[in-house]
Amino acid sequence: MDTLDKTDLQILRILQKNSKLTTKELAAQVNLSTTPVFERLKRLESGGYIKKYIAVLDAEKLNFGFVVFCSVKLKRLNRDIAAEFTRIIQDIPEVAECYNISGEYDYLLKIHAPDMKYYQEFILNVLGTIDSLGSLRSTFVMAEVKHNYGISI
């Protein structure tokens, strides 16, 4: 973060709230002209500070509001097995997030599904077909209390 100045951080904060702003609108908010803001954006993008711009969709309205955190333990764990598991997970659209974690389980998956029946079929027909999977534990979300899409900078 030492290569970013106050204005860079301000740009990042603003974009986390609304990445749809034009360069002109963003420039007005940081009190600069469009050319230096455009150059800063390109530098922030090429430097990897901005990974991508996305639209945040409403899972409920799209009938994927049933959220499950699934803790996965593999039968065995080594570099090749972990690489294969993460490769498989990348191709499963219902898995929104996947984290390699410490503790009793090896991975934590965030899964979006329409309902419990769908999730049951997903466990049986998708996750259940992964050879390295040893066991899993499902935690069902009853209500979302906080979901911050940005990071505090």
NORVENRA-V832021 format. One record per backbone hydrogen bond with DSSP energy under -1.0 kcal/mol. NH is the residue of the N-H (numbers start at 1). CO is the residue of the C=O. Records with the same first field share a line. If there is no record, write none. Layout:
NH=CO, CO
This chain:
4=1
9=5
10=6
11=7
12=8
13=9
14=10
15=11
16=12
17=13
18=14
26=22
27=23
28=24
29=25
30=26
32=27
37=33
38=34
39=35
40=36
41=37
42=38
43=39
44=40
45=41
46=42
47=43
48=45
49=44
50=44
62=58
63=60
64=59
66=113
68=111
69=139
70=109
71=137
72=107
73=135
75=132
82=78
83=79
84=80
85=81
86=82
87=83
88=84
89=85
90=86
91=88
92=89
95=92
96=110
97=110
99=108
101=106
106=72
107=72
108=99
109=70
110=97
111=68
112=94
113=66
119=115
120=116
121=117
122=118
123=119
124=120
125=121
126=122
127=122
128=123
129=126
130=127
133=130
134=73
135=73
137=71
139=69
141=67
